Amino acid sequence: MSEGETGPEALSARRQAGAAMADGKIVAATEATALLEAVIRPGDRVCIEGDNQKQADCLARALAGCDPARVNGLHMVQSGVVLPEHLDIFEIGIADRLDYSYSGPQGARVARMMGEGSLTVGAVHTYLELFARYFVDLTPQVALVVAVSADRDGNLYTGPNTEDTPTVVEATAFKNGLVVAQVNEIVEKVPRVDIPGDRVHFVVEADKPFYVEPLFTRDPGAVTETQILMAMMALKGIYGEYGVTRLNHGIGFGTAAIELILPTYGERLGLKGKVASHWALNPHPSLIPAVESGWVSQVHCFGSEVGMEAYVGARPDIFFTGPDGSLRSNRAFCQTAGLYACDMFIGSTLQVDLQGNSSTVTTGRVAGFGGAPNMGSDPHGRRHPSPAWLKAAEEASDGTDERLMRRGRKLVVQIVETFAEGMAPTFVEELDAVRLARNAGLDLAPVMIYGDDVTHILTEEGIANLLLCRTAQEREQAIRGVAGYTEIGRGRDRAMVAQLRERGVIRRPEDLGIDVLDADRSLLAARSMKDLVHWSGGLYDPPARFRNW
Amino acid sequence: MDRLQFSHETPRALGGGRDQAILGVVASGNLEVLMERVLEPDRCEIEITTPLGGYDAVWEAVIADFVERAAPGGVRISINDGGAQPDTVMLRLLQAARMMEGQS
């Protein structure tokens, strides 16, 4: 990369080239491809804002429409690979290198293209890791971002889905990069300034509103008795035992079940006010009953959730909101909050091995990491104590160390059913991620959460407390001891598992005083989407595909 | 459709007064369990119809654990499986046993 392409004169040249397509800063959607052909240089590092949820889809289409003779060799640096266009640009020769975090819906195609060699992946990152590299060695020359509205000066209003925009714009605009924003509408005055206009060089009025994926909506109607049983074990055996007040939840049905039994089973256990009060979490609809029952003190959000806008706006006492009355989310800050200010992460995964390593990569799918490794890791930079953090470390200690020198431990809980859909076992000898890394010649297997960060594995068979394991063999048998009827589970050393249970390393539902037959759907504070709407006082507006009444 | 049969000796008869219990539905990921008190008190027989072949060892392990846990002596159990996972199978069996243990 020559000096000329990263200095202030490069920015002037790009702005001048784009000015032909613009009226001031404003560019019509029909001119978007011409604009990008004018401002992007071959070999540029480009970020198409593709977040976990909202998508700069109009600009993604515009980039995919560029002439590969003019725009080529791009190095894409973006958190989400979500839209088909994000990968089309590699097939048609516009881009050739990718650094990213998450590729949920495109996971199968990413795996295939990596295999064919049409896509060179620098690395799969966690969100914070990629954001960090934006400021060190992956700074974009051009960022294509997305917002709800803009004024003629380029001030942007992102609405509730602020997500990654401030981070992407900060890295680009203050290092002589060019920022193009697509917006749903140009307005006289934006409801709130999420991005100041002097950081935005062009504004494209999109042909249609940007796409937002409802990723965090779980229909209570689909929560099973097994998930309720696991939720009961989690509340009684982990939340209650450690007094976890500050936490992050994954997005699976297991954690949705926990949210839904806080006002019922949690209340019965007397845990209200003692656990689950401060959250780093998206506005999950399944949290509404707990919020309305007074369980929740505050929630900071990575992004928003489709349909939750009015409800969140009505609860500024709980959520972070702006003067316009809508949610202000911020992925980089919320990831940092989840990493440093939470005492527990609990979430699901697709595969767990005998050391407790986990991965969501399965044969033929590279889904990426997103934020789970940030939430699900023990931050060695943490220096403030809390009861849960200290208790976890105490359990891991053999008692011979100096107590005042004992680093605390974050609770990292994997909540998994022993079999996934189609009887695919969750517990395996070797992660598919390792096989993929071996076959693709990668330097590093895509591991979601390393076993040494995991403190508990919770299945329908019980809780394995890995903090209490003293040897590698104990650890393996603790994992086998909750692996149910999978081959790994059936391969357990029964005598050793019985000993571990004696010591409380493994705890069955009955050891926790939980009758399996009490795990009933009547424990769910909301049993349907409609119940959630009722709890919200009619403010929650579920996306069409979840309206089943 | 795969058909599996198991026969177990049990230490005692299943308690309670009901002669028959039926529970669950043959839906995807679920199963239907029928229990009938028609055998000698030290016997339990289980017949399973399942659309998924190749899981004989899993079924054998689930049934053995259930028999050990519930001691369902005197009961013939018919399972119509819809591809349920082992934990769901165990749950339905325990639920059906509890129904049998209720009043007639």
Interface residues (C-beta under 8 A of the other chain):
Chain A: T224 E225 T226 L229 E417 T418 F419 E421 M423 E460 E461 G484 Y485 R490 V516 L517 A519
Chain B: G29 L52 Y55 A57 V58 A61 V62 G83 Q85 P86 D87 T88 L91 L94 Q95 R98
